[in-house]
Amino acid sequence: MCSLRTEGTQHGCGHYIITRKVDKRDCMSEYCIYSDYHSEHCPHCPNCKRYYDPDYSETITVRTNAYCTNCEYWYHGAGAKRRR
């Protein structure tokens, strides 16, 4: 499957959030929908691969101690377990 080179933010919870997709590495497979070799009228779809592989390069542009949006909700927001 194809993979990306990205730039993003590293949050205090450990999550890396992509802010910019810089480049794509093509897997050259006719069965990957992101590949340049995938046919526009592919007879095998929807069985073709629809996900990217893990990023081949991640560049952290910003580090923050704050939690990402999802973790903030679950650990400090409305989704957090109520204390007695």
C-alpha positions in Angstrom: 0.0 0.0 0.0 1.1 3.6 -0.5 2.5 5.6 2.4 2.9 9.3 3.2 5.6 11.7 4.4 3.8 14.0 6.9 4.3 17.0 9.2 2.3 17.3 12.4 1.9 18.1 16.0 3.0 15.8 18.9 0.6 16.1 21.8 1.2 15.5 25.5 -1.0 12.4 25.4 1.4 10.9 22.8 -0.8 11.2 19.7 0.7 12.6 16.5 -1.8 14.7 14.5 -1.0 15.3 10.9 -1.2 18.9 9.8 0.3 18.6 6.3 0.8 15.7 3.9 4.1 16.5 2.2 4.6 13.6 -0.2 3.2 10.2 -1.2 5.3 7.1 -1.8 3.6 5.0 -4.5 3.4 1.2 -4.0 2.9 0.7 -7.7 0.1 -1.8 -7.1 -2.9 -2.0 -9.3 -5.0 -3.1 -6.3 -4.3 0.0 -4.2 -6.8 2.9 -4.8 -4.1 5.5 -4.0 -1.6 4.2 -6.5 -1.0 5.8 -9.9 -1.2 2.2 -11.3 -4.8 1.7 -10.1 -7.3 1.7 -13.0 -10.0 4.3 -13.1 -12.6 1.6 -13.9 -11.2 -1.2 -11.8 -13.2 -4.4 -12.0 -11.8 -5.6 -8.6 -13.1 -2.6 -6.5 -14.4 -2.6 -3.7 -11.8 -5.3 -2.8 -8.9 -3.0 -3.5 -6.8 -1.7 -0.6 -8.3 1.6 0.7 -5.8 2.6 3.5 -2.3 4.0 3.5 0.5 2.1 5.2 2.1 3.8 8.2 3.8 7.0 7.4 7.3 6.4 6.0 8.5 9.8 7.6 6.9 11.9 10.3 8.3 15.4 11.0 7.2 16.9 14.3 6.7 20.7 13.7 5.1 21.5 17.1 5.3 19.8 20.5 2.6 20.6 23.1 1.8 19.3 26.6 -1.9 19.7 25.8 -4.0 16.6 25.0 -5.4 16.1 21.5 -9.1 16.8 21.0 -10.2 13.2 21.6 -8.1 12.7 24.7 -9.2 16.0 26.1 -12.8 14.9 25.8 -12.2 11.5 27.5 -9.8 12.5 30.2 -11.0 16.1 31.1 -14.2 16.8 29.3 -17.8 15.4 29.1 -16.6 11.8 28.6 -14.5 11.7 31.8 -15.4 9.5 34.7 -17.1 11.5 37.4 -15.3 11.6 40.7 -17.3 11.0 43.9 
